[in-house]
Amino acid sequence: MQSGSRATQSRLADRFHTWCEGLASRLPLGLGSVVAPTFLGFCLINGLSFGVDLAILTGLHGALGLPVPIAVAAAYACAFALSYVLNRTFNFQSHAPVGPQVAIYVVVVVVNYLAFILGVSTGLAAIGVHYQLSRIVAGICEAAYMYCAMRWAVFRR
């Protein structure tokens, strides 16, 4: 039963990767030669996990009344766990041992949180950039960092 589940998972991962390759090849202005299919997969997966993050945050704070810092931390942790599993399985199709990858991923996420979530957004806001714009700029930096870290550190081949 378990080998059948792995075969199905592998077929789904192959379909996802093929779909990302097809999408990348159709990008305008020659971007298909520059944008990696794994980058598109990363954007799709992390867009989904961001939506899950917001849904959990809304449930924990809005429905259950948990304090914002606790709700944000829990939602952030769940979203990054989901992102790890989906990126490992579907986007980067990694078969390396999970333990060392998770250890590297945790370090990457902690650096991400300190440098971009707290550092860049807080620093920009401190010099007068509107807090929402500073969070968007930090999010762009965060996405670039996370993709690079996942591609060349966490899921390196």
N, C-alpha and C positions, 0 to 999 in steps of 0.2 A: 504494500500500500504506500509506504513511504517513498519508494523509488518511482512510483507512478506520479506522486505529488511533485517530486523533483523534476520529472520529465515535463509535466504540465507547466511548472514554474519556469523551466528553461525555455519552453516554447513561447510563453508569454514575454519573457525577457528578450528573446530574439525578435519577436514581433515589435516590441516597444523600440528596440534599437533600430530595426529596419525602418520603422515609421519615422524616427528621428533623423536617420540618414536621408530618407526621401524628402522630409521637410527642409533639411539643411541644403539639399541640392536645388531646391526651388526658391531659395532666398534671392531677392533682387540685388542688383548692382554688384554682382560677383561675390556677395557675402558668403555664398555657399563654399567657396574655396578657403575662407578664413574662419568661419564659425564651425566648431566641432559639433558633431551630433550629440556628444555627451554634454555639451554646454546647453543645448536645447532641452535635453532630457533633465538636466539639473534645474533649469528654469521652470519646467512643467512640474517636476516633483516638489521643488521648494515653494512654488506658488500654491500647490495643494497643501503642503504642510503649514504654510503661513495661514491659510484659511482654517485649517484644523486648530492652529494656535489661537486664532481669534474666537473660534467657536468654543473652545475649552475655557478661554479667559472669560467669555460672556457667561458661560454656564457657572463657572466657579465664583465669579464676582457678582454677576447680575442675578443669577437664580439662587445660588447658595449663600451669598453674602460674605464670602471670604474676603479678607483685606486684599487690596490691589497688589501689594508686593508678593504676597503668597500666591495669589491667582496667576500673576504674570510669570513667576518663577516656575510654577507647576505646568502652565501651558507651554512655556518656552522649552522645558525639559521634554515634554511629550512630543512637541513638534520636531525637535531635533532627533529624538529617538526614531520617529517615523521617517524623517528624512534619511537617516543612516540606513535603515532597513530597505527602503525603496531604492535609494541610490546604489547600495551594495548589490541588491538583487537585479534591478531592472536596468539601471543606467550604466554602471561600471562593470556589471556582471562578475563580481569578484568571487573567487573561490579560496582565497587566502584564509588562514585561521582567524576567527572572529576576535579572540582575546587581544592580540597585539593591535588589531585595527581599532577596536573600541578604545583602547588606551590612548592611541594617537588621536582619535576623534574627540575624546573628552578634552585633551589638551588644546586641540584646535578650537573647540567650542568655547572653552574658558578664555582663550586669547581673544577670540571673536567678541565675546560678551564684554570683556574689559576694554579692549581697544576700540571697538566700533559702536556697540550698543551704548556703553557708558562714555568712553573717551571722546570719540568724534562728535556724537550728538550733544554731549554736555559741553565740550569745548567750543563748538560752533555757537551754541546758545549763549555761552558766557561772553562771547565777543559780539553779541547782538544779532545773530542770525535767528530768525523766527524758529521756534522749537519744532514746528512741523517740517519746515524746510531742512532744518539740521538733521532730523530723523530720516528724511528721504535721502539726503547726501550720505549719511552714515549707512543706510540700507544699501545703497549702490556700492559703497566701499566693501561692506560686509559680503555682498553677493560675489564680488570679484575675488575677495580673499577666500571665501568658503569653497568656491569652485576650484580655484587653484590648489588649495590645501587638500580637497577631496581627490582631485585628479592626480596630483603628484606626490602626496604624502600618505593619505589614508588608504586610497585604493590604487596605489602605484602597481604597475605590472611587473 
